Amino acid sequence: MSVPGARILVVEDVRVIADAVVRRLRGQGHLLEVLHDGPSAVAAVAVPVSGVAWLLVLALAGPDGVVAPRDVDRYQQTGQLDVYYLADLSEDAVPALADLPEPVRGCVLAARMPVPGDDPWYGWNLARSRAAAVPGVNPVSPRWPPASPCPS
């Protein structure tokens, strides 16, 4: 139960879903701020907050989804990449990993464990669904070892 007039931060990159949530919450009299990606949400709340609130923000933003774009940017600037670290991140990171140039992109995606592609309705997960939609991610079986040599 929420207090009418509460300030709420809505973070959802799928705009149709965000719009539906916003309509519902505004209809209940809440003040809203809407952001469409995790890094923006982290920046928006990067003020002193309690440890529990910060943990909640990180859980909602998907920490691996925040870390991976920074690692991709660093690779593009320096050429240094820890393939096995990136491959070990959760499915939240996969959309950012798709921004890597080939052959590094294929190497990182191939080094990942397979993304389950046929979850039952009660096991559905947004991050896995987004990861499975990225071209080059094989939801059925891993391609290990990678076909091309991976940078270290």
Stockholm file with secondary structure:
# STOCKHOLM 1.0

chainA/1-152         MSVPGARILVVEDVRVIADAVVRRLRGQGHLLEVLHDGPSAVAAVAVPVSGVAWLLVLALAGPDGVVAPRDVDRYQQTGQLDVYYLADLSEDAVPALADLPEPVRGCVLAARMPVPGDDPWYGWNLARSRAAAVPGVNPVSPRWPPASPCPS
#=GR chainA/1-152 SS CCCTTCEEEEECSSHHHHHHHHHHHHHTTCEEEEESSHHHHHHHTCSCCCHHHHHHHHHHHCHHHHHHHHHHHHHHHHCCCCHHHHHTSCGGGHHHHTTSCTTHHHHHHHHSCCCCCCCCGGGCCHHHHHHHTSTTCCSSCCCCSCSSCCCC
#=GC SS_cons         CCCTTCEEEEECSSHHHHHHHHHHHHHTTCEEEEESSHHHHHHHTCSCCCHHHHHHHHHHHCHHHHHHHHHHHHHHHHCCCCHHHHHTSCGGGHHHHTTSCTTHHHHHHHHSCCCCCCCCGGGCCHHHHHHHTSTTCCSSCCCCSCSSCCCC
//
